Amino acid sequence: MRVLVVEDEPDMAASLAWGLGAEGYVVDVASDGVDGLWKAQETSPDVIFLDVMLPGMDGYQVCRRLREQGLWAPILMLTAMDEDLDHAEGLDSGADDYLAKPFSYPVLLAHLRALTRRGLGVRPAVLEAAGLALDPAARTVRLRGRDLEVTTREVAVLEHLLRRRGRVVSKTELLEHCWDAAYDGGPSVVEVTVHRLRRKIEAGGGPALIETVRGEGYLIREEPR
């Protein structure tokens, strides 16, 4: 899952990027409103963390511009201003949620999980398919009630496919949303990761859950065969 952090405080931005990266998210960082607007347009993030007080263009302006352009990724406004009117302006500008600084990291992650469930149309806290259950909060996978040993990257790929269940997901999309922006390799790493996931799921007694659609990508059906 790809997260864009638009934050002008270097320490805060670095802390968020490190923490989210350790959780398995792909993180892009922008230090001002203009760059944040551009990166949101170019990288198609799943969620945007948007500071209010930004140089160049404030968070409210960035949010309004994104919504005017038809970009509807969930937006969490981050700000030291905790007045009711500030909350109202952020929500009225098109934001989905609001978090006042200072905040605890577990609370930030809880907001992130809630936004992704809401924004991608998947409501359950645990994503399930054919006896397999992925818990995005714990970053764990269980198959028929037993823990499945998976890597952070495998969890990210499986989560992305489950949240887009019923449609084909290209290798390029998986690469963009599940690998760090600094990764400069090709899509073969996606093939290797999917192959390992399939092998682990099927070795654990699970179904052939992830299908290859030749020339297009991968698919988890609404009703697995």
C-alpha positions, -999 to 999 in steps of 0.1 A, spaced: 0 0 0 14 34 -10 12 63 14 21 99 6 34 120 35 32 158 30 51 173 59 75 202 62 91 193 95 121 171 85 122 151 118 84 144 117 86 134 80 116 111 85 99 95 115 67 88 97 85 75 66 107 51 88 78 39 109 54 33 80 82 17 60 88 -7 89 51 -16 88 54 -26 52 40 5 35 55 22 5 61 58 15 67 89 -6 75 122 11 69 158 1 81 188 21 58 215 7 23 219 -7 33 223 -43 55 192 -43 28 173 -24 2 181 -50 25 170 -78 34 137 -61 -2 130 -54 -9 134 -91 20 113 -102 22 84 -77 -15 76 -71 -12 70 -34 -37 49 -15 -37 73 14 -23 109 19 -11 123 53 -13 160 47 0 186 71 -20 219 73 8 245 77 29 240 46 51 263 25 41 271 -10 5 260 -6 -12 250 26 -29 217 33 -64 230 28 -55 243 -7 -38 211 -16 -68 191 -5 -92 213 -25 -71 211 -56 -69 173 -54 -106 170 -50 -113 194 -79 -91 172 -101 -110 141 -92 -83 125 -70 -102 108 -42 -75 90 -22 -84 92 15 -67 122 32 -57 125 68 -50 161 79 -22 164 104 -19 197 123 -9 213 156 -41 234 154 -68 217 174 -97 241 172 -132 231 160 -131 256 132 -98 241 120 -113 207 120 -143 220 101 -122 237 75 -101 206 69 -132 184 65 -150 209 43 -120 212 20 -124 175 12 -103 157 39 -116 124 53 -101 125 88 -83 149 111 -55 141 136 -41 168 159 -3 169 169 12 155 190 -3 121 183 8 86 193 20 62 165 -5 35 173 -34 60 170 -20 72 136 -19 36 124 -54 30 135 -66 60 115 -47 47 85 -63 13 87 -98 29 91 -92 52 61 -80 23 38 -110 2 47 -133 32 40 -115 44 9 -111 11 -8 -146 -1 -1 -134 -30 21 -150 -27 55 -138 -58 75 -109 -53 99 -97 -88 87 -96 -96 50 -107 -131 42 -109 -154 12 -114 -192 10 -101 -200 45 -73 -174 44 -74 -144 68 -51 -114 66 -50 -90 96 -36 -57 83 -32 -44 118 -10 -72 130 4 -79 95 -3 -116 100 -18 -143 77 -37 -173 90 -48 -202 68 -76 -225 81 -69 -213 116 -31 -218 115 -4 -191 112 12 -188 78 48 -176 78 50 -147 53 74 -118 48 64 -82 51 65 -78 13 43 -109 8 17 -94 32 17 -62 13 11 -79 -21 -16 -102 -6 -33 -72 10 -33 -52 -22 -48 -81 -41 -75 -88 -15 -85 -52 -13 -90 -52 -51 -107 -85 -51 -126 -93 -83 -104 -72 -106 -71 -78 -123 -41 -61 -108 -11 -55 -130 25 -62 -121 32 -25 -125 5 -16 -100 18 -41 -75 54 -28 -79 43 8 -74 22 1 -43 41 -26 -26 78 -17 -32 97 13 -20 101 41 -44 139 36 -43 136 1 -58 149 2 -93 145 -34 -104 119 -48 -128 86 -65 -124 102 -100 -121 104 -94 -83 66 -93 -84 65 -127 -102 89 -142 -76 69 -128 -46 35 -140 -60 51 -175 -67 63 -177 -31 29 -167 -18 11 -192 -39 35 -220 -28 30 -211 9 -8 -209 6 -11 -242 -13 15 -260 9 -7 -250 38 -37 -267 23 -52 -236 8 -67 -232 -27 -51 -218 -58 -61 -183 -46 -40 -160 -68 -47 -165 -105 -25 -152 -133 -43 -134 -161 -19 -137 -190 -6 -104 -203 -26 -85 -176 -16 -94 -141 -31 -112 -111 -66 -118 -98 -82 -130 -66 -118 -138 -75 -148 -127 -55 -156 -164 -52 -124 -184 -55 -126 -216 -75 
